[in-house]
Amino acid sequence: MEIQSCIQETIERTQKERSFHLPLMVNDYRKFWHDKPNSPVIYANGDSFTWGTGIGNLTAKPQLHWKHFEQARLMDTWPGRLGKLLDCQFINDGWAGGSNHRMVRRTKQFINDIEDCADVYVALGWSTAVRVEYARPKNEIDHVVPYRFQGRTGPYDHDGDTTYVQIQEAGLNSPRDPFYQGDRDYSKKFYLENSDSDLFVQYLEQVVDLQKFLETKKVKYVFFNAFGNKELYKEHFNDRRIYPILDKMNFDTFMGWPEEDFCVWSYMQDPEDKLPDGHLGVASHNHLSVLLHNKLKELYG
């Protein structure tokens, strides 16, 4: 009862402090999909480096000019730029703070839901392995903050009556956001029981599993690391568990493995292309789209 009372007090306080209340965006890729698209479709997924944190803000403040913000976020991040290069429709299913677990889950869901994979390209930017997700029933706390209209996604990815909470060791939300204590309890317990090495091994298993899934479905795809995993690879190089998994990996479709990632390519191209929050700017997204375009052409003609 004390927890519920605390949650309710937090909700009421937050609602009083906020000057606007807009409905949450529905995280549903199917609104982009047509049974018979006129051109190939790029399905992109990843974390904030895919979703486009900070990019839309260069054009407009989401609280004041949502449509302009969202249009810029979609078109000026690498999925939008890649779609333009390939003359394709594109779906940006990324999530700021999203885990690889979410990316794998959503990608499989998308491929299983569509009828024909022949004209689909899948491009995925893998996040750091130390982010994960866990599923629980929806909670009223999930809907208090209008994250998308603040230019962010928040930790709660909804699918039906289930909330997939994106967690990382550093925490779930900004300090001012209300939270569900059960999420923090789960996060604390999880990171006490799982080391970074364990999570890196799990990440490698996810890569191999998703490669096999896409190849079985005959889907054209390319992977790359967004950030964090090349450092984990160096730190846990001596973990013998990783080598049987690496023997199963298709390195041809994993661009830059293991020494390069989005941040490396950005620094090599323009070390000054950084946004105030540390994310990468439009020039870096444009450069990555060219690299991905060339890699897809190399792989699939």
For each residue, the residues with C-beta under 8 A, 3 or more apart:
1: 4 5
2: 5 6
3: 6 7 181
4: 1 7 8
5: 1 2 8 9
6: 2 3 9 10 181
7: 3 4 10 11 140 141 178 180
8: 4 5 11 12
9: 5 6 12 13
10: 6 7 13 14 141 144 178
11: 7 8 14 15 140 141 144 178
12: 8 9 15 16
13: 9 10 16 17
14: 10 11 17 18 144 145 178
15: 11 12 18 21 144
16: 12 13
17: 13 14
18: 14 15 21 146
19:
20: 63 146 149
21: 15 18 146
22: 66 146 149
23: 146
24: 143 146 147 148 158
25: 148 149
26: 31
27: 95 157 158 159
28: 31
29: 32 33 43 91 93 106 110
30: 33 113
31: 26 28
32: 29 89 91
33: 29 30 37 41 91 113 114
34: 37
35: 115
36:
37: 33 34 40 41 89 119
38: 89
39: 87 88 89 119
40: 37 86 88 89 119 120 121
41: 33 37 88 89 90 91 119 120 121
42: 79 82 83 86 88 89 90 91 120 121 122 123
43: 29 90 91 93 107 110 111 120 121 122 123
44: 50 78 79 82 90 91 92 93 94 122 123 124 125
45: 50 93 94 98 103 106 107 122 124 125
46: 49 50 51 94 98 103 124 125 126 127 226
47: 50 51 94 95 96 97 98 99 103 125 127 131 226
48: 51 52 53 94 95 96 97 98 279
49: 46 53 94 125 127 226 227 262 279 280
50: 44 45 46 47 77 78 79 92 94 125 226
51: 46 47 48 73 77 92 94 95 96 98 153
52: 48 55 56 73 74 76 77 92 94 285
53: 48 49 96 151 152 277 279
54: 57 58 275 276 277 279 281
55: 52 58 72 73 76 77 275 279 281 282 285
56: 52 59 60 62 68 69 70 71 72 73 76 151
57: 54 60 61 62 69 151
58: 54 55 72 76 275 281 282
59: 56 68 69 71 72 76
60: 56 57 64 65 66 68 69 72
61: 57 64 65 69 151
62: 56 57 65 66 69 70 148 149 150 151
63: 20 66 149 150 151
64: 60 61
65: 60 61 62 68 69
66: 22 60 62 63 69 70 149
67: 70 71
68: 56 59 60 65 71 72
69: 56 57 59 60 61 62 65 66 72 73 151
70: 56 62 66 67 73 74
71: 56 59 67 68 74 75
72: 55 56 58 59 60 68 69 75 76
73: 51 52 55 56 69 70 76 77
74: 52 70 71 77 79 80 92
75: 71 72 80 81 84
76: 52 55 56 58 59 72 73 80 81 282 285
77: 50 51 52 55 73 74 80 81 92 94 285
78: 44 50 81 82 125 285 286 288 289 292
79: 42 44 50 74 82 83 90 91 92 94 123 289
80: 74 75 76 77 83 84 90 92
81: 75 76 77 78 84 85 285 286 288 289
82: 42 44 78 79 85 86 88 90 123 289 292 293
83: 42 79 80 86 87 88 89 90
84: 75 80 81 87 289
85: 81 82 289 290 293
86: 40 42 82 83 121 293 296
87: 39 83 84
88: 39 40 41 42 82 83 121
89: 32 37 38 39 40 41 42 83
90: 41 42 43 44 79 80 82 83
91: 29 32 33 41 42 43 44 79 110
92: 44 50 51 52 74 77 79 80
93: 29 43 44 45 106 107 110
94: 44 45 46 47 48 49 50 51 52 77 79 98 125
95: 27 47 48 51 98 102 103 153 157 166
96: 47 48 51 53 152 153
97: 47 48 131 153 154 155 166 168
98: 45 46 47 48 51 94 95 102 103 127 131 153 157 166
99: 47 102 103 127 131 132 133 166 167 168
100: 103 104 126 127 129 131 132 203 206
101: 104 105 131 132 133 164 206
102: 95 98 99 105 106 133 157 164 166
103: 45 46 47 95 98 99 100 106 107 124 126 127
104: 100 101 107 108 206 209 210
105: 101 102 108 109 133 164
106: 29 45 93 102 103 109 110
107: 43 45 93 103 104 110 111 122 124 210
108: 104 105 111 112 210 213
109: 105 106 112 113
110: 29 43 91 93 106 107 113 114
111: 43 107 108 114 117 120 122 213 214 217 219
112: 108 109
113: 30 33 109 110
114: 33 110 111 117 120
115: 35
116: 119 120
117: 111 114 120 217 218 219
118: 218
119: 37 39 40 41 116
120: 40 41 42 43 111 114 116 117 219 220
121: 40 41 42 43 86 88 220 221 222 296
122: 42 43 44 45 107 111 214 219 220 221 222
123: 42 43 44 79 82 221 222 223 292 296
124: 44 45 46 103 107 210 221 222 223 224
125: 44 45 46 47 49 50 78 94 223 224 225 226 262
126: 46 100 103 203 207 223 224 225 226 229
127: 46 47 49 98 99 100 103 131 226 227 228
128: 131 226 227 228 229 232
129: 100 196 199 200 202 203 228 229 232
130: 168 169 196 199 228 232
131: 47 97 98 99 100 101 127 128 166 167 168
132: 99 100 101 166 167 168 190 199
133: 99 101 102 105 157 164 165 166 167
134: 164 165 167 186 190
135: 162 163 164 165
136: 139 162 163 165 182 183
137: 161 162 163
138: 142 158 161 162 163
139: 136 142 163 180 182
140: 7 11 143 144
141: 7 10 11 144 178 179 180
142: 138 139 156 158 163 180
143: 24 140
144: 10 11 14 15 140 141 178
145: 14 150 154 177 178
146: 18 20 21 22 23 24 149 150
147: 24 150 152 153 154
148: 24 25 62 151 152 153 154
149: 20 22 25 62 63 66 146
150: 62 63 145 146 147
151: 53 56 57 61 62 63 69 148
152: 53 96 147 148
153: 51 95 96 97 98 147 148 157
154: 97 145 147 148 173 177
155: 97 165 166 167 172 173 183
156: 142 163 164 165 166
157: 27 95 98 102 133 153 163 164 165 166
158: 24 27 138 142 162 163 164
159: 27 162 164
160:
161: 137 138
162: 135 136 137 138 158 159
163: 135 136 137 138 139 142 156 157 158
164: 101 102 105 133 134 135 156 157 158 159
165: 133 134 135 136 155 156 157 172 183 186
166: 95 97 98 99 102 131 132 133 155 156 157 172
167: 99 131 132 133 134 155 172 183 186 187 190
168: 97 99 130 131 132 171 172 187
169: 130 187 191
170:
171: 168 184 187
172: 155 165 166 167 168 177 179 183 184 187
173: 154 155 177 178 179
174: 177
175:
176:
177: 145 154 172 173 174
178: 7 10 11 14 141 144 145 173
179: 141 172 173 183 184
180: 7 139 141 142 183 184
181: 3 6 184 185
182: 136 139 185 186
183: 136 155 165 167 172 179 180 186 187
184: 171 172 179 180 181 187 188
185: 181 182 188 189
186: 134 165 167 182 183 189 190
187: 167 168 169 171 172 183 184 190 191
188: 184 185 191 192
189: 185 186 192 193
190: 132 134 167 186 187 193 194
191: 169 187 188 194
192: 188 189
193: 189 190
194: 190 191 198 199
195: 198 199
196: 129 130 199 200 232 235 236
197: 200 201 235 236 239 241
198: 194 195 201 202
199: 129 130 132 194 195 196 202 203
200: 129 196 197 203 204 229 232 233 236 239 242
201: 197 198 204 205 239 241 242 245
202: 129 198 199 205 206
203: 100 126 129 199 200 206 207 229 232
204: 200 201 207 208 242 245 246 249
205: 201 202 208 209 245
206: 100 101 104 202 203 209 210
207: 126 203 204 210 211 223 249 254
208: 204 205 211 212 245 248 249
209: 104 205 206 212 213
210: 104 107 108 124 206 207 213 214
211: 207 208 214 215 221 223 249 250 253
212: 208 209 215 216
213: 108 111 209 210 216 217
214: 111 122 210 211 217 219 221
215: 211 212 218 219 250
216: 212 213
217: 111 117 213 214
218: 117 118 215
219: 111 117 120 122 214 215
220: 120 121 122 296 299 300
221: 121 122 123 124 211 214 253
222: 121 122 123 124 253 254 255 292 295 296 299
223: 123 124 125 126 207 211 253 254 255 257
224: 124 125 126 254 255 256 261 262 288 292
225: 125 126 228 229 230 256 257 258 260 261 262
226: 46 47 49 50 125 126 127 128 261 262 263
227: 49 127 128 261 262 263
228: 127 128 129 130 225 231 232 261
229: 126 128 129 200 203 225 232 233 258 261
230: 225 233 234 258 259 260 261 264
231: 228 234 235
232: 128 129 130 196 200 203 228 229 235 236
233: 200 229 230 236 237 242 258
234: 230 231 237
235: 196 197 231 232
236: 196 197 200 232 233 239 242
237: 233 234
238:
239: 197 200 201 236 242
240: 243
241: 197 201 244 245
242: 200 201 204 233 236 239 245 246
243: 240 246 247
244: 241 247 248
245: 201 204 205 208 241 242 248 249
246: 204 242 243 249
247: 243 244
248: 208 244 245
249: 204 207 208 211 245 246 254 257
250: 211 215 253 254
251: 254 257
252: 299
253: 211 221 222 223 250 299
254: 207 222 223 224 249 250 251 257
255: 222 223 224 260 291 292 295
256: 224 225 259 260 261 264 265
257: 223 225 249 251 254 260
258: 225 229 230 233
259: 230 256 264
260: 225 230 255 256 257 264 265
261: 224 225 226 227 228 229 230 256 264 265
262: 49 125 224 225 226 227 265 266 280 284 288
263: 226 227 266 267 280
264: 230 256 259 260 261 267 268
265: 256 260 261 262 268 269 284 287 288 291
266: 262 263 269 270 271 273 280 284 287 288
267: 263 264 270 271
268: 264 265
269: 265 266 273 283 284 287
270: 266 267 273 281 283 284 287
271: 266 267
272:
273: 266 269 270 280 281 282 283 284
274: 278 279 280 281
275: 54 55 58 278 279 280 281
276: 54
277: 53 54
278: 274 275
279: 48 49 53 54 55 274 275
280: 49 262 263 266 273 274 275 284 285
281: 54 55 58 270 273 274 275 284 285
282: 55 58 76 273 285 286
283: 269 270 273 286 287
284: 262 265 266 269 270 273 280 281 287 288
285: 52 55 76 77 78 81 280 281 282 288 289
286: 78 81 282 283 289 290
287: 265 266 269 270 283 284 290 291
288: 78 81 224 262 265 266 284 285 291 292
289: 78 79 81 82 84 85 285 286 292 293
290: 85 286 287 293 294
291: 255 265 287 288 294 295
292: 78 82 123 222 224 255 288 289 295 296
293: 82 85 86 289 290 296 297
294: 290 291 297 298
295: 222 255 291 292 298 299
296: 86 121 123 220 222 292 293 299 300
297: 293 294 300 301
298: 294 295
299: 220 222 252 253 295 296
300: 220 296 297
301: 297
